């Protein structure tokens, strides 16, 4: 389903105005940026704007027939393509459907818009099929590709799209927005969530919905106990049973990045101030080469986890913790 939000996030308004003001739009856009920065919302709003037959002050009017159909989710000239299941590939059948959609005449007599999200989920066959559509643009059809990882797209696809990077807001704006969205949380909690989200506010809200602050404390406390020999790797692996692996592996990647920064001259942690003592202690002892090996192992497993590979969860977490402990105990 398309997002119903008609407005882009407030921090994307200047980009919006610049795009909406143009007399001619590109046939294919690639909206790129961090997860949770507001790309999909931007693409939905832009789709609504392109389909509207009577835009008002650079926005969809919400009153014309086209807007009413879109709001009801029944606009025949709007297509949303996503994987059938989250985390799975977008397959060539879906792109063939896109080809048919482009070939047919607009039923409302105006424009047709396709949103493809997340674009990097296309498998190679799908990507090659999409290239054909991009090579033969149809005058009134617009393709909006949305991607967290545009580097994973074929270069030939990227080069046929107008790439628009959607940036994170400045810190004060992001915190102000979070204060409204998550008004039951404290400013410290907003800041902690935002840091965890890499500055992307919608991701911060998603993390809150996963109860990430509680999970984070569980993980940080556990790591400290492990290093003090107050619990074993297998006990921790069990205790962390509810922590999503994506989150866990991201946190360890971030801890490792902070370690590398400390090791190469940074004075304090950037992203993990709840672990600064532990990391400072580890950085003094660590060999950079070992750290790079560990990082390579971690990235490899992160790739597997994000790619939904079959992974024995307990074995993975135990192995991760044993290696982490070895790094910390290295002299
Ligand atoms: Zn309208």
Boltz pocket constraint, residues with backbone or C-beta under 6 A from the ligand:
constraints:
  - pocket:
      binder: B
      contacts: [[A, 48], [A, 51], [A, 52], [A, 53], [A, 54], [A, 55], [A, 60], [A, 61], [A, 62], [A, 63], [A, 64], [A, 65], [A, 66], [A, 67]]
      max_distance: 6.0
